[in-house]
């Protein structure tokens, strides 16, 4: 009979601890949210870096024609009038290009 109150108190303590561990704002949920927050911060940092690169490219393209010319040469393979373009195969990559101006 003396153990009955002890058992009741043990059950009450467990019942009071349950929401702390498994409830809406419990320890396990907070741990999950902390992990999700860390992942999201990592993704945000990568997106910020990408956005900064895109913003710099937009600024370069909006600036004088030098940036547009550089883009046309690098990405589109364009050559100026009166300019000779040479293609030299390299050891590792047979499609490497090199340009020469006259």
VOMAR-622110 format. One record per residue: residue number from 1; x, y, z of N, C-alpha, C in turn; residue in one letter. Coordinates in steps of 0.05 Angstrom, whole numbers, plus 5000, padded with zeros to 4 digits. Last residue first. Layout:
N
NODE   pos    npx    npy    npz   capx   capy   capz    cpx    cpy    cpz   code
NODE   NUM      X      Y      Z      X      Y      Z      X      Y      Z      A
...
REM end
This chain:
102
NODE   pos    npx    npy    npz   capx   capy   capz    cpx    cpy    cpz   code
NODE   102   5902   5828   3298   5921   5839   3279   5919   5869   3280      X
NODE   101   5896   5782   3352   5887   5806   3339   5910   5815   3320      X
NODE   100   5874   5716   3364   5896   5734   3359   5886   5758   3345      X
NODE    99   5850   5666   3409   5846   5687   3390   5871   5704   3387      X
NODE    98   5840   5597   3418   5857   5620   3425   5853   5641   3402      X
NODE    97   5805   5542   3447   5808   5563   3427   5826   5585   3436      X
NODE    96   5800   5472   3453   5809   5497   3464   5814   5518   3442      X
NODE    95   5787   5421   3439   5769   5442   3430   5777   5469   3442      X
NODE    94   5818   5382   3461   5822   5388   3433   5804   5410   3422      X
NODE    93   5850   5383   3520   5824   5389   3509   5828   5398   3480      X
NODE    92   5903   5368   3531   5881   5356   3546   5854   5360   3533      X
NODE    91   5934   5397   3493   5939   5369   3498   5915   5355   3511      X
NODE    90   5895   5438   3447   5913   5434   3470   5916   5404   3475      X
NODE    89   5893   5468   3383   5885   5445   3401   5905   5443   3424      X
NODE    88   5877   5532   3368   5899   5515   3374   5889   5492   3392      X
NODE    87   5852   5575   3321   5844   5554   3340   5868   5535   3343      X
NODE    86   5848   5645   3311   5863   5620   3308   5853   5600   3329      X
NODE    85   5823   5698   3275   5818   5680   3298   5832   5654   3292      X
NODE    84   5837   5765   3261   5840   5737   3253   5838   5719   3278      X
NODE    83   5800   5822   3245   5813   5806   3265   5815   5778   3255      X
NODE    82   5767   5850   3212   5796   5853   3208   5812   5838   3228      X
NODE    81   5716   5857   3259   5724   5859   3231   5753   5864   3229      X
NODE    80   5720   5811   3316   5718   5838   3303   5725   5836   3274      X
NODE    79   5680   5754   3330   5707   5765   3324   5702   5792   3310      X
NODE    78   5646   5712   3378   5646   5733   3358   5675   5744   3355      X
NODE    77   5631   5671   3414   5653   5667   3395   5655   5688   3373      X
NODE    76   5595   5676   3454   5584   5672   3427   5606   5668   3406      X
NODE    75   5624   5682   3501   5601   5663   3500   5592   5657   3472      X
NODE    74   5667   5718   3490   5671   5694   3507   5649   5673   3502      X
NODE    73   5646   5758   3456   5670   5743   3449   5672   5717   3464      X
NODE    72   5602   5777   3484   5599   5766   3457   5623   5749   3449      X
NODE    71   5626   5795   3531   5606   5773   3532   5603   5760   3505      X
NODE    70   5657   5836   3511   5670   5813   3525   5651   5790   3526      X
NODE    69   5617   5870   3492   5637   5858   3473   5650   5833   3486      X
NODE    68   5593   5884   3539   5577   5870   3519   5596   5856   3499      X
NODE    67   5636   5911   3563   5625   5887   3576   5608   5871   3556      X
NODE    66   5643   5953   3527   5665   5935   3532   5654   5909   3545      X
NODE    65   5600   5989   3525   5600   5967   3506   5623   5947   3511      X
NODE    64   5584   6006   3595   5592   6011   3567   5596   5985   3551      X
NODE    63   5534   5968   3632   5555   5988   3630   5563   5991   3600      X
NODE    62   5501   5926   3633   5488   5952   3631   5509   5974   3628      X
NODE    61   5535   5884   3642   5521   5886   3616   5508   5913   3612      X
NODE    60   5550   5895   3695   5570   5895   3673   5557   5898   3646      X
NODE    59   5501   5887   3721   5514   5914   3722   5535   5916   3699      X
NODE    58   5494   5833   3711   5475   5852   3700   5487   5880   3700      X
NODE    57   5538   5812   3739   5536   5808   3710   5517   5828   3698      X
NODE    56   5523   5827   3791   5548   5838   3779   5547   5835   3749      X
NODE    55   5477   5795   3796   5475   5824   3797   5499   5838   3785      X
NODE    54   5499   5744   3794   5481   5753   3773   5478   5783   3772      X
NODE    53   5530   5746   3841   5543   5742   3816   5525   5751   3792      X
NODE    52   5489   5753   3879   5510   5773   3876   5524   5770   3850      X
NODE    51   5460   5705   3872   5448   5730   3866   5468   5753   3862      X
NODE    50   5499   5669   3892   5490   5667   3864   5477   5693   3855      X
NODE    49   5500   5686   3945   5524   5687   3929   5517   5686   3899      X
NODE    48   5448   5675   3960   5458   5703   3961   5483   5706   3944      X
NODE    47   5446   5620   3954   5430   5637   3937   5439   5666   3937      X
NODE    46   5481   5605   3996   5487   5598   3968   5472   5615   3948      X
NODE    45   5451   5625   4039   5478   5636   4034   5486   5629   4005      X
NODE    44   5405   5593   4036   5403   5622   4032   5430   5635   4026      X
NODE    43   5426   5543   4048   5414   5548   4022   5413   5578   4016      X
NODE    42   5442   5553   4102   5461   5545   4082   5451   5550   4053      X
NODE    41   5392   5564   4124   5413   5585   4124   5434   5579   4104      X
NODE    40   5368   5514   4118   5357   5537   4104   5377   5560   4103      X
NODE    39   5399   5483   4153   5398   5477   4125   5388   5501   4108      X
NODE    38   5386   5509   4202   5414   5508   4193   5415   5502   4163      X
NODE    37   5331   5499   4204   5341   5526   4203   5370   5527   4193      X
NODE    36   5330   5444   4210   5318   5456   4186   5328   5485   4182      X
NODE    35   5354   5440   4261   5367   5428   4237   5356   5440   4212      X
NODE    34   5315   5466   4291   5343   5476   4291   5358   5465   4267      X
NODE    33   5272   5432   4284   5271   5459   4274   5298   5472   4272      X
NODE    32   5290   5387   4312   5284   5385   4283   5284   5413   4271      X
NODE    31   5293   5409   4364   5317   5398   4351   5313   5396   4320      X
NODE    30   5240   5420   4373   5259   5442   4372   5285   5433   4359      X
NODE    29   5219   5368   4375   5211   5387   4354   5230   5410   4351      X
NODE    28   5245   5350   4422   5250   5337   4396   5242   5355   4372      X
NODE    27   5224   5385   4461   5253   5384   4455   5258   5372   4428      X
NODE    26   5161   5416   4441   5179   5398   4456   5208   5398   4446      X
NODE    25   5117   5443   4425   5141   5458   4429   5162   5442   4444      X
NODE    24   5081   5399   4420   5085   5418   4398   5111   5434   4401      X
NODE    23   5113   5342   4455   5092   5361   4448   5099   5380   4426      X
NODE    22   5153   5309   4474   5140   5302   4449   5118   5322   4440      X
NODE    21   5176   5333   4521   5192   5318   4502   5179   5315   4475      X
NODE    20   5134   5360   4546   5161   5372   4544   5178   5359   4523      X
NODE    19   5092   5324   4547   5091   5348   4529   5118   5361   4525      X
NODE    18   5115   5286   4586   5109   5279   4558   5107   5303   4540      X
NODE    17   5119   5304   4638   5143   5305   4621   5137   5301   4591      X
NODE    16   5070   5293   4660   5078   5321   4658   5102   5324   4639      X
NODE    15   5071   5237   4659   5050   5251   4644   5057   5281   4640      X
NODE    14   5114   5228   4694   5116   5220   4666   5095   5235   4649      X
NODE    13   5090   5248   4741   5115   5260   4730   5119   5253   4701      X
NODE    12   5047   5213   4746   5042   5241   4742   5067   5255   4731      X
NODE    11   5074   5165   4754   5057   5167   4731   5052   5197   4725      X
NODE    10   5099   5177   4803   5115   5170   4780   5099   5174   4754      X
NODE     9   5054   5184   4836   5072   5207   4831   5090   5202   4807      X
NODE     8   5035   5131   4835   5018   5153   4825   5035   5178   4818      X
NODE     7   5077   5105   4860   5070   5098   4832   5053   5120   4820      X
NODE     6   5073   5127   4911   5098   5131   4895   5092   5125   4866      X
NODE     5   5023   5109   4928   5027   5138   4923   5052   5143   4907      X
NODE     4   5036   5051   4928   5015   5062   4912   5018   5092   4907      X
NODE     3   5071   5035   4967   5082   5040   4940   5061   5053   4922      X
NODE     2   5041   5023   5011   5058   5047   5012   5069   5054   4984      X
NODE     1   5016   4976   5000   5000   5000   5000   5017   5025   5000      X
REM end
